[in-house]
């Protein structure tokens, strides 16, 4: 963000011809030209704004906000002094903070997040002429990083005491610097929809008797709005995306396209955004966009040539919203020239009372033209529905789901008696355990997606933690009672699957509609859930021609069988998976037939989640206890060294360095847990407990252990500083010559195994693959080195052939147990808790090798090393070697100056 500075340019030089400068008074004026935060749009200014430099922001996605700070009266009756800021923003920030009316919500009060460019303006506004002229300044940075001061004159038109749908506030912002200076920028044109003193003129005249020209729908087919909610509440804000459905055989001809064939494409989606809501909440103003893509996201671009602005009001008799919409002309060249015209387009929107497998939209409507068929600008009626990609949707009281495929369910999903193997307690059909993520991995390729309940019984599924079933949703569908028991529950699902658009999945794309790398499959299904066996059997429907192309009005393929099996609640947490299949019930010769598609999902039940939270608390305590015991064992070793100073030089420095690094590296990687509160990692686990506070406690204990370890290292190093101890350095070097090649070879093997294991993920995660291999493999391998921490001491004792009691028994046995207990806990955890990503605090699989095999190998290895240390300190450093190696004598030509410099040899 860049903000303004004091300008040296005077108002009168640039604005006197627009609004004459007057003497302001101290009294502030209650009437303001805009709301406190007025939204708008702009074009141009790429030199200083350049939003297109970001890969996600289209060049047309240019939005702004004008903040009015002060309005003062002057000595001229209809002229007022205005002070404010003009903030140019990115499309993403704008849509995150968009709202209607006087409120403007922002996620951050930090001025650095206010926008791309922030100008401070002062000027004068004439109510009579509706003109506002201001002079202001800001600053930005050039591509070379140099500070550039900017100055501009801002001119607005049509800012009056009252406005209608035909009123657009347009204007320009021009640089005050010459064109040959680096501070200069090209003209920026501006457009705003006025919100102060707006008069609804279209809806009051047109819709006194409903929606003329709209399709008549029975009153009971649409839901009414509750008294506590208005249409403003229902369609609040921005991002209401709708898919368009055209008549069969429709293409980009004039009779189908609401904007004619001049735009070059047939719109697939429409976005409905609320601009303003009347004070009585009965009428609203909308902006309808028809972009050239099939997804209305945060990075959509604004194109007023394919947009409509309209007024709407709620028809309480027919329970529908009626809108009069108008075209916006001449906005492509410059927004300053934009004007509203041709208000012959009509829209109606309603909330269906009944949902079904073929109609899963909670909001539907239509668009039509009031013109005659032979008139220019006429287009055929268009139906729109809220997108299946939007989760949750708008749901009103009284909404019901109706099951339409009862006959097929009788044939395809017969009741199966539970077997001994299938008996168990399964998830409640009304709980949140019924939704899951889909994973497809087979020889043909891999895919991903989601499967979420759409209705349970006759009630639409609510995406809340706990769903209380209504009395009307409890009974079984009467058509299924003859073949079912009280354990069956009617259920409906929405499934979304993404597959690589490859030849192996070509049967799922019979019309070759997929034009990109992936094939999107949308399936709505209905059937029943058997709570005794955990089986869900459903009949599904999909539209094979509308998944990757413009939606046309035609029949769906409902010859699909979906089968899902949930694991019991008391099943093995580690291997519990939801398994299912999607099959076509058509003949193989049918064009719509596709090969069976098997999928799986990770079972993650709410009861398991509660247990996982308890496990995280337990792991926090265990981690603190583990580090505290490590501190105790190091302190005991320091006392041992002070009590027996002669043993201090015989401690392997390599072992102490590795131990110190084992404490230091986690401290460095998690330093922000102590000094920085990272909002992205602040996870609210349960009442009053922050995950980071637990981490801080662990890191503080780890830091104490690290400092004590450094103290022990310094004591041993100081004891070796005597030149008489050169033989000990020789033994240390020999230990290094053995350890380093082994560590390097082991690291290469570990990285190779990690690479082979994750090779299948290279296609999807190629950009993160290298980093994952390096970081993931190195941290786990470092944990393995720490598990074998006594190995350097064993080598040192062997080369020195020492039987000195260098290590306290409490130290080497205690440190060994501290490293081995996590592996025993991992075996217990694997069979009693479900895996939760990034939830491990103790025995983290990313920090060591944890598996059934490793959890056996590493403890055996660690205990063996501790036993060898015990034998070495009692019988000599080479006591575990064959006798001929114990008796071997290796002489080195060293000057005999003292006892410590005698040749190294074995005790015989």
N, C-alpha and C positions, 0 to 999 in steps of 0.2 A: 504494500500500500504506500502511496505517496500522497502527501497532503499539501495544502496551500501555504503560501508565504505572502507577505505584504506586497502589493503591486505598486509600481511607480506610475502606472498609466491612469489618467484621469477619466472620470465618467463622461464629462461634457464633451470631450473630444470624439467619442465614439457613439454616444447614446442620446445626445440632445435632440437629434432629428427624429428619434423614436418616441421617447418620453422625456420631457424637459426636466432637468434637475431642479429640485425644490428643496426648501429648507425644512428639515425634519423637526418634529416636536418630540418632547420626552414621552408623551403618552403613547402607549402601545395600542394598536388597532386590533379588535377582536376578530374581524373578518380577515382571512388569509387567502392567498391565491390558490394554494394547494392544501392538502392535508399535511399533517406533520411529516409524514414520509410518503411521498408520491412516487409510485412506480412508473417506469417508462421504458422506452427503447431508443436505440440510436444506430446510425450507420456511418461508416467512414472512421477516420482517425486511427487507421492501422499503424501509423508511424509511431504514435505515442502509446496507444492502447494495445494493439497487436494481440488480441485474444487468440487468433489462429495459430500462435506459436505453440500452443499446447495441443497435443495429439487428440485430446478428447473434446476440445471446444471447436465447434464449427465457426466459420468466420461470421455467419449471420447471427450467432448467439450473443447478441449485444444488448444488455439491459442496464438500466440506471435507476438511481433513486435521488430525488430532490428532497433535502431536509430543510424545512422552513424554521428559522430560529427566531427572528424578530420581524414584526411589521409595525412601522410607526406612521402616524399621520404627518402631513406636511402643511405648509401654508397654502397649498392648492387643494381644493375640496376633494377632487376625485383622484389625486395622486398620492401614493403611499411609498415609503421607503421599505425595501425588503432586504433582509440578510439571510443567507442560507448556504448550504453546501450541495454541490452536484457530484454524486459519487457514481463512477462507472464501475460496473461489477461483471464478474464472470457469470455465465448462465447457471453453473452449478450452485454458486452461492445464492443467486437470486431465487432459484426454485426451492432451496432449502429454507429460505426466510420469507417466502411469498405468503401473503394473506390478503383478505379483502378488507375493505373499510379502513378505519383509522389505525388499526393495529399492524405492526410490522415486527415479526418475530425474528430474533437473531440468536445464533448459538453462542456467540462470543461478544463480550463487550470490549474486547481488545481492539484498539484502533488500528492495529496492523492487519486486522482481518476485514476492514471495512470495504475494500474493493481494490480495483486495479489502479484507479486514479481518483483523487479527491480534490475538487476545486472549491476555494472559498470565494463567494460572490457577494457583491453589494450592488444595489441598483434601485430603480423606481418602476412602479406599476400603475398604469392608468386603467381604472375600471371602465371608463367610457369607451376607450378604444380597444380594451382587452389586451394591450401590449405590455410586456415586461422586458426591460433591458437592464443588463447587469454587467459589471466588469469585475474580473477576479483573476486569481493566480493559483498556481500549484507548482510542483516540481516532479521530475522523474529522472531516470538515468538512461544514458545512451548505451548502445551495445558495447562500447568500450569501457563502461562503468563510470563515465563522467556525469556529474550532477548538472541537470538542465532545468533552468527556471522557465516556467511556462506562464503566459498571460493570454487571456481570452476575453472576448465580448460574447455574451449570451443573450439571445433574443427569442422571446416566445410570443405566439399569437393566440387569440381566442380564449384568454383567461378572463372570464366575465362572471357576473353574479349568478347567472343561471346557464345551464347547458342541457343539451338533449343528445339523443343517439347520433345525430349528425355532426355533433361538435367534437373536433379533435384538437388538442393542444399541440401545435407543431412549432418548430423553431430551428435555429442554427446556432452553432458555436464556432467562432472564427478566431484564429490566432492573431495576436497583436504584433507579432514579430514579422519582419520581412521574409519573403520566401527563400532567400539565399542564406538565412541563418539556421543553425542546427536546432534552435528553439521553435522553429516554425512547424506547424502541422496543418494538414489539409482540413477543409471544412467538415464539420460533423453535423449531421441532420438529426433532429430529435422528434419523438412522438410520444404523447401521453393521452390516456383516457381520463377526462376530467371526472372528479369525484365530489367536488364541492357544489352544493345547490343543484344537484342533478334532477331533472324532471323526466319521469317515465311517461312518454307520450304514445308509444306503440301498444303496450300491453293494455293500457286503460281503454283504448278504443277497440282493439281487435278481439280481446278475449273475455268480453263480458258474457259471452254464451259458449265458453269452452274453446276448442281448437278447430276452427273451420277448416275443412279439407283433410283433417286427420282421420285415420282409420278408427272406426267405432269399436271399442272394446267393452265387453260387459263389465259393469261396475265391480262385481265380485272377483274379477280376474286381476285386479290391481289393488295394492295395499294403500291404505290412507296413512297420512302422517299423524303421529301422536301429537297431542296438544303441547307437549314439552319440546317438540322439535319442529323446525321450519325447513323449507327447501334450502335456505342459506346454510343451515347446519349440515344437511345431508350432502351437499356438494361443495363444502367449504374448501377453500384453497385451490391448489393447482395439481394437475397430474391425474385427473379423471380420464383414463384412456378407454376408448371404445373401438371395437373391431367393426368394420363396415361390411355389409352383405348386399351385393347387387343382384339384379334379376339375372336369370339364366341366360347365357350367351352374351353377357355384357362385356364390352372391352372399353378401350379408352376413347369411345366416340362421344359426341356432344350430348347424346340422349342419356348417357349414364353419368358423366362427370359433372359435378355441380359447378365446376369452373371452366368447362369446355375442354376441347382438345389442345388448347394453346399451352397448357402447363407441361405437356409431354408425359404425363403418367396418370394412372388411376389410383387415387388415394386408397390405402388399405386400413388406416386407423384415423381416428379423430380424437383430439384432446379438448376437453371442456374445462375451462378455467373461469373462476368467478372473479370479476373485476370489482364489483360493488354490490352491496345489498342495501335495500331501502331501510329507512328507520323503522317502519312497521313490520319488516321482515317478510312482507308478502310478495315483493318484486325483487328481481335481481338482474344484474347485467353480466353478460358472459362474453368470453373470447373463445372462439372455436377454431382450432388449427387443424389443417389436413397436410401433414408432412409427407415427404417422399421417402418414407421408410415404414417398417412394420413394428417399430417399438418406440413408445413415447417415454424416453428416459430423461435423466438430468442434463444430457448433452444435446437435446433436440434443438434445432435451429428455428428461429422465427422468420416466417415468410408471410408478410401481410397480403401478398397477391393471392395466396391460397388460404386465407383466413376470413372468418366472419365475426362481426360484432353484433350482439343482439340483446334484446330485453325479454325477460321471461316472468311469468307469474304462475302460481299453483292453482290448478282447477280442482277445487275441493269436491265437486260433484262427480267428476270422472276420475279423480285421483291421478292426475298427470300434470306435468310441467309443460306449458306452452310457450314457445319462444318465437319471436319475430327476429330474423337475422338479416343483416345487410352486408354487402360487399365493401371492401376497402380498395380503392382504386389509386393508381399512380404512385404506389409505394415502392416500386422496384428501383426507380432511378434515384429518388430522394424522398426521405420521410417528410420533409417540409411540404411537399406537394400533395401529400395524402389527403383524400377526402372520402366521405361515406356516401354510398348510393345503392340503388337497386335493392330494395328491402322486400323482395318477393319470395325469399326463402323462409320456410317454416320448419320448426322442429318440435317434436313432442317426446317426452321422456316419462316413463312410469316404472313402478316397482312391482314386478309380477308376484301374485299371491301363491302360485304353485310352481315349484321347480320339478324337473324330471331329468332323465338321463340324456334327453335330446335338447333340453333347455336348462342349462346350469347357470345362466346369467341372472344376477339379482337386479340388474338395471337394463332395460331395453327401451328402444325408441325408434323413431323414423324421421327422415328428412325428405321434404318434398318441395316442389316449386308451384307457386300459384299461377304461373304463366300457362298459356295454352301450348299444346304440343308443337304447333307450327311456329311459335314465337322463338326468337333468339334468346338463348340462355335457359331454355326449358331442359329439365333432366328428369329421368324416371325416379320413382320412389326408392329410397335407400333405407335399409334397416340397420340399426347399430345395436351392439350389445357390449356390456363391460367385459374387458379382456379376461380370458381364463388364466392369464399370467398373474393377474392381481389377486393377492391372497386375502382371504377374509371376506372382502367385498362389503357392500352395504346390506344390512339385514334389519328388517323391521319386525315388530311383533305381529304374529299371525302368519308368518311365512311357513309354508309346509312343503314337504317333498312327497311326490307321488311316484310309486313304483310302477313301471310300464311293461317290464319284461317278465311277468310272472310265469307265463307259459314256457318260455325258454328255460327259466330257472328250474322248473319241475323236471324237465328232460335232462338238463346239463348238470344239475347240482343235486343229485339224490342224497337223502340223509344217510350218513355213515355212522354205524354204531362205534363208540370208542373202544379201542383195544387196550390191553394192559400197558403197552408201550406208549400209547398216546394219552393215557390218563395223567392228570395233573391239574394244577391251578394255572389258568391262563389270564391274560389281561382283561380287564373290564372293558366292554365295548364302548362305554361312554367316556373312558379315560383318555388322556393324552398319549397313552402308549401305542395307540393304533396307527399313528403316523410314523413314517420312517424314510430314510434316504435310500435310493435304489442304486445298486452297483451291478454292472454287467461285465463279467470277465470270462471269456471263452476263446476257443481257437479262432473264431471269426473276428474278434476284436473286443473292444471294451466300450462301455457307455456308462452314463450316470443319469440320475434324475431324482424324483421325489414321488411319494405316494401318500396322500393326505385324505382323511375322511371328509366327505362333503355333506353327508347327512347320516344321522343315526336314528333309526325308527323313521318317523315322519318329520323330525325336527332337523333343520340345518345345523351342521356341526359348528360349535363355537370354539374358536382357537384360544381357550383359556385353560389355566392349569387344572381346574376341576369343573366338570360339566355335570349338573344335576339334571337327570332325565325328567321330562314332564310326563304327566300321566297319559297323555295322548300318544307318546312315543313308545310306551312300554309294550303294547300288544304286538304280536306277530301279524304280518300281513295275512288276512283271511285266506288268500289264495294258496298259502303255503302251509296252513295248519294241518292238513291231512298227512303231510309227510314230515312234520317237524315236531319238536318238543319245546318246552319252555326255555331250553338252553339256546335256542336260535334267536338271533337279533337281526332285523333288517338293517342293512348298511349300504352306503353309497360312497364311492371314492372318486377322486380326481388324480390322475397319474400323468406325470410329465417326464418324458425320457428323451435324452439326447444321445444320438449315435453318430459315429463317423460315417460320412456319406460315401461308403465304399461299396464295391461289388458284392461283398459278403452280406450286406444288409439291403441289397437292391430290391428284394421282395417287399420290403416295408415302404418302398417309394415307387408304386406302380406307375405313376404319372410323371416320374422324373422331375418333380417340382423343386427338389433341393438344388439351389444354385450356389451354395457355399460349401464349406468343408463338412458341416454337420447337418444331420437330419433330426428335426424336432418332431416328436410324436406326442400328441395330446389325446388321452383316453379318459372318458367318463364311464364309470361302471357302477352297477348296482347288483346286490345279491343278499346273502346272509352270512353272519358270523356265528360259528358254533363255539360257544364258550367252553364246552366240554373237551373239544379236541384242538382248539386254537386254529381252526381252518376258516378261511374266507373264500367263498366261491361266488363269482359274479359274472354277469354278462356285460360286456363292454361295447362302447361305440366310439368311433373315430371318424374324422373327415379327412381322408387321405389327400384331398386336393386343396385343403385350406391351411395346412400346417406350415407351408413355406411359400404361400402365394396368396394373392388377393382372394378374400373369401367370397364365394358366390353362393347363391341360394340353390342348394341341391341336397339330395338325401345323403345319409351317413351310412357307414359300414358298421352295423350292429351285430355282426356274426363273429364276435370275439369272446373267448372264454378266459377269464382271469382267475387264477388260483393262488392263494397266499396261505402260508402256514407259519404261525407264530410259535416260538419256543415257550415252554412253561416258565412261570415266574421263578421257580426253584431250580431251574436248569443251571448247568455249568456256565459261569459268567464269561469264561475265556472263549469258548467256542460257540456260544449261542448266536445263531443267525436266523433272520427271517428269510425264508426261501419261498419262491413263487415262480410262476410261469404265465406267459401270455400266448395263447394259441388261437389260430383262426379255425372257425368251424365250417369254412367253405371247402369245396373240392379243390384239389391241387391244380386243376385246369382253369379255375376261376381267376380272373385278372386281379382280384382283390385278395387272393390267398397269399399268406406269408408264412415263412417257416417259424416254428415255435421259438420263443425268446425266453430263456431262463434268466432269472435275476435273483439277487440276494440283498439283504439289508442288515444293518447292524442293530441288534436288539438292545434297546436302552430304556429300561422301564423306570418309572418314577420311584418305586421302592428301592431299586438299585442305586438311584441317584442319592437318596437319603443315606444309604449305607456308604456311598462314596464320600459324602460330606463328613460323616463320622470317621471314615478312614483317613481323610486329609488331616483332621484334628489329631488323630492318633499318630500319624506320621510326623506331624510337627513336634509332638512331645518326644517321639522316638529319636528324631534328628537332634533335638536339644540334648537329650540324655546321652546320645552317642558322642556328640562333640564335647560334652562335659566330661565324660569318661576319658576321652582322648586327652583332655587337659590334665586330668588326674594322673594318667599314666606318664605323661611327659614330665609333670612335676616330680613324680616318684623317681624318674630316671635322672633328673637334675640333682635330686637329693643323693641318689646313688653315686653320681659322679663326684659330688662334693665330699662324700664320705670316703670314697676310694679314688683319689685324684690320679693314681697310676693307670687306671683303666680308661681314662678319657681319650688318650690318643688312639686306642684300639677300636673306636667306633667308626664305621664306614661313613665317610663324608658324603658319598654319593647317595646312600640311603637317607641321610638327614636332609639333603637338598631336595630329593624327590618328595619326601614328606612335607617339606615347607612349601614346595610348589603345589602340592595337592590341596593345601589350604589357601594359597595365594590366588590361584587362577579363578576359583569360584568367587572370591571376594572382588576381583577386578571385573569379572563378567556381570556381577550383580551389584555393582556399586550404587546404581540408581535406586536400589531398594532401601538404601540408608539415607541418601542425601537428596533424592529427587522423587517427587510423587508423580508417577506417569499415569495420566488419566486413562490411557488405553489398557493398562494392566491392573487398574483398580477394580477388582471383581468383588461384588458384594456376595459373600458366601452365605451368611445368615445374620440374624439380628445383631448388629454392633460389632461384627468381626470383619476386619479387612485382611485380605490375603497378604498384603505387603507388610503388615505389622508382624505377622508370623515370620515372614522372611527376614525382617529386621532383627528379630530375636535370634534367629539361626545364624545370621551373618555376624552379629556381635560376638556370639560364642565362638564362631569360627575364627574371628580375628584374634581373640585371646589365645586360642590354640596355636595360631600362626606365630604370634609374638613369642610364645614360650618355645616353640620349635626353633625359631631363629636364635633364641638364647642358648639352647642346647647345642646348636650348630657352632656358635661362636666359642663356646667352651671347648669343644673338641678341636676346632681349628687352632685356637690359641695353644692348646696342649701340644699340637703338632709343629708349632713354629720353631721349636728347638732344632738346630741342625743335627743333633744326635739322633733324630727320629727319621732320617732319610730312608731307612729300610721300610718304614711304614708307608711312605709315599710311593715307594716302588710297588708294594703290594696293592696300594690304591689304584695306581695306574694300570696294573695288570687286570684288576677288576673292571676298570673302565674299558679296556681292550676287549673284554669278553661281553660286557653288558651292552655296549653301544651297538655292535653288529647284531646281537640278538634282538634288541629293541627295534632297530631299523628293519630287520627282516620280518619281525612280527608285525610291524606297522604296514609294510607292503602287503603282506598276506591279508591283514584286516581290511585294508582299503579295497583289495581285489574282491574279497568276499562280499563286502558292502556294495561294490559296483555291480557284481553279478546278481545280487539279490534285488537291486532296484533298477535293473536294466529295463524292465517292462514299463517303467514310469517315464522313460526318457522322452516319449512322444508328447505326453501331456505337460510335463514339467521340465522341458529342456533348459529353460532359462535359469531354473533354480537347482538343476541336477548336480552341477559341479560343487556348488556351495554345500548342498546337503551331504554329499559324499565326504567332503573334507571335514566339515564341522562335526557331523554326526559320527563319522568313523573315528576321528581323533579323540573326541571326548570319551567315547566308550573304551577305546584302547588305553587311554590314560588311566581310566579306572582299573583296567586289568593290571597295569604296571604297579599301581598302588596296592592291589590285592597281593601281589608278590613282592611286597616292600622289603622283606627280609633277604631276598636273593643277593643284593650287593654285599650285605654283611656276611653271608655264607661264603661268597667268593673271597672277601677280604680275609676272613679267618683261615680259609684254605691256603691262600698264597702266603700268609704270614705264619701259618701253622701255629696259631695262637690258641691257648686255652684260658685266656684272661676272661674274667667275668665282666665283659664290657657292657653288656645289656642286662638291666635288671629283669628278673623273671616277670615282674608285674608289667614291665614295658613291652617286651616282645610278645608275651602271651596276650596282654590286654589289647595292643594295637592289632594283633591278628584277629581277635574276636570282634573288634570294632568293624573290621573290614568284612568279616564273614557273616555276621548276624544278618545284614541286609539280604543276603542270598537265601537264608532260611526263611526270612519274612516274605521274600518274593514268591517262594513256593506256596506259602499259605495264601498270599494275596491273589495269586493267579487262579485259585480254585474257589475263592470266596467273594471276590469283588469284580465288578465290571470295569473294563478299561475306560478311562476318561482322559481325553487328550489334554496335555499340559496340566494335569492335576497331581502329578507325582511330586512329593516333597522328600520322601525318604525312599531309598532304593530306586532312584530314577533310572529307567532303562536307557536314557540318553547318556548317562554318566558312567555306565559300566555294562558288562555283558550279563544279561539276565535271561535265562531260559531254563528249562528243566535240566538240560545237559550241563550248562555252565554252573547252575546252582549246586550241582554235585561235584564238578571238577574243581572249581575254585576253592571251596572249603577243604577238600582233600589236599590240594596243593598247599594252601596256607597252613594247615595243621602239620603237614609234612615238613615245611620250612621251619616252623617253630620247634618241632622235635629235633631237627638237625642242629639248630642253634643250641639247644639244651645239651646235645651230645658233644658238640664242638667245645663248649665252654667247660665241659667236664673231662673229656678225654683227648681233646686236641682238635685242631682245625681240619685234619685229614682223617679223622677217625672213621668216617663213613666210606672212605675209599678202600680199594683192595689193598692187601697188606704190602705188596711189592711197591705200591705207590706211596704208602705211608713211610717206608724205609728208605725211599730214594732221597738222595742228597743232591741239591742243586747249588753249586757254588757260583758266586759272582766275584769278580776281581774288584774288591773295594779296599781302599786303604784302611788298615786296622788302626784306627785312632781311638776307638772306644768300643764298649760292649755292644752298643746299638748298631755299629757299622760292621759287625762280623758277618761272614757269608751266611745267606739264608740256607737252611738245611732242615731236613726232617728229623724229628726225634727218633732215636733208635733204641 
